[in-house]
Amino acid sequence: MYFIKRALKYIKNKKGKTFLLGIIFLIIANFVLAGLLVYDATVKAQEQTRISIGANVSYQLAIEGILEDNQKGALNKEEFNSLRAAFTGEITTSEKLTEKGAPTYSNMMKAINSEYVASYDMTVSMDVTANDLAQYSQTSNSNDSHAFDMKLFADVNPMDFADENVMLMDGRLATSEEIMNGDPVVLIEEQVASINDLKIGDMIAVEASTLDDEVVSLELQVIGIYTSEEEVDQKMVSRGGNTTLPQNRFYVPFNILKTIGFTQNEMDHILIPNNVIRLKDPLFMDVYKEKIEEQLPLKYGNLDANDALYNSIMGPIEKLGSIAQIMVIIIAVAGASIIGLITALTVNERKEEIGIMLAVGESKVKIVTQFVLEVTIIALMAFMLSSFTGSIIGDKVSETVLDSDMLSPTQENAMSMRMFTPGRNMGKAVMPGNVKNDAVIEKQDIHTQLNIMVLLQLFGLGLLLSIISTILPSLYVMRFNPKQILINRNS
């Protein structure tokens, strides 16, 4: 083990060379650590962004596929009229939609039959008449209309309530048993309740039409009173009347359709334009979508996890991660080349020392190991010091790059996806998760943080760098002839 003592003695005696080599390694280590930290931060930022956007998926109608089939003549007149009716807010049932993977009831049941799904909700709206109730109106004019919007839901925490567009003021929400059985229970808006002097436990009579235009009477028990903060487009109100106002909306369990008279076949093929599938973890998003796309022929449907917004946010972060990777590679290659050149020059200067060691019987392997050990010790010391300064450089690098124009997302990616849905039943654009429609992402802050994994990567890379950059030029020792070296020395 004498070669270890020689390595330590050389480092101590050659302070100038040791200092120079240490400075070079420190510079390399700082930039390598900065790159590793930035890349590690971008990976964590991607996970955090997906979590902040949410674990919700919307199963939407794919307009492009329908238009494509219509242009090709693949849709007959009846099927096309059925689809057109959906855009005007009417309830639509079609086997064609189910076969082509549109978000119908039976396809929804397949989509939620997954180990990754925590819960789901689906809503359909239909017009009902309540002759004994007065509508809410935004104007002071008297209103003799008795038409209301009955919105069906399938979850104990309906979509509008979960998104906090609607808040329960009195009473309760429907139980899972009531939803499953399609019990005749209803939640009404507080202003309609006030106008009609309704309270929890009261009964209201409504009339609804089946697909065959048969009028069915229903007695609904008020179990909850809510208030709505939903904003409605006034153009929609002028076209659809007060029925489109959230105040004139009744929330009723989805399976009430069976009570109204919908057959199981009609239920299976009813279009569910507004739905949400809540996953157990946002990080299951990609694998869930992949598995469902294998099960369903999504010609007329697609799974939207708010990917447009996610991509617009993640574009700059992913680019920063790529820059960090490239920076590490360039610095490592350049550093190895510089250290290799310095080692080659050092070995050439130490010919006499090498000749003497060979002459006294020291093996060439131990001599090479000594040179590698000298550089490795210096490298590890430098890389250890860089752990205090590399994070500062990493923060500066990420801040500078993110502030530059080179990472600005394109206008197309920066706009979140909104689905053109003119009918009431189609609803507004669904933004899965808790991200608001008007969310604007101006800047992503990437905060680097030193952790054990990054340190292991740093020291592993430093060890590899010092060995590779030293061992190659040190192999030149194998060519040396001790006798010739000593003869040249004496001549």
Salt bridges, closest charged atoms under 4 A:
ASP40 OD2 - LYS44 NZ 3.36
GLU68 OE2 - LYS72 NZ 2.92
GLU68 OE1 - LYS299 NZ 3.35
ASP69 OD2 - LYS100 NZ 3.72
ASP69 OD1 - LYS299 NZ 3.87
ASP127 OD1 - ARG424 NH2 3.02
ASP149 OD2 - ARG249 NE 3.61
ASP149 OD1 - ARG424 NE 3.43
ASP155 OD2 - ARG278 NH1 2.87
ASP160 OD2 - LYS151 NZ 2.87
ASP160 OD2 - ARG249 NH1 3.63
GLU178 OE2 - ARG172 NH2 2.84
ASP202 OD1 - LYS199 NZ 3.56
GLU230 OE1 - ARG249 NH1 3.14
ASP307 OD1 - ARG50 NH2 3.47
ASP307 OD2 - LYS289 NZ 2.43
GLU349 OE1 - LYS17 NZ 2.67
GLU352 OE1 - ARG489 NE 3.86
GLU353 OE1 - ARG350 NE 2.98
GLU362 OE2 - ARG6 NH1 2.69
GLU374 OE1 - ARG350 NH1 2.89
ASP403 OD1 - LYS443 NZ 3.59
ASP445 OD1 - LYS443 NZ 3.81
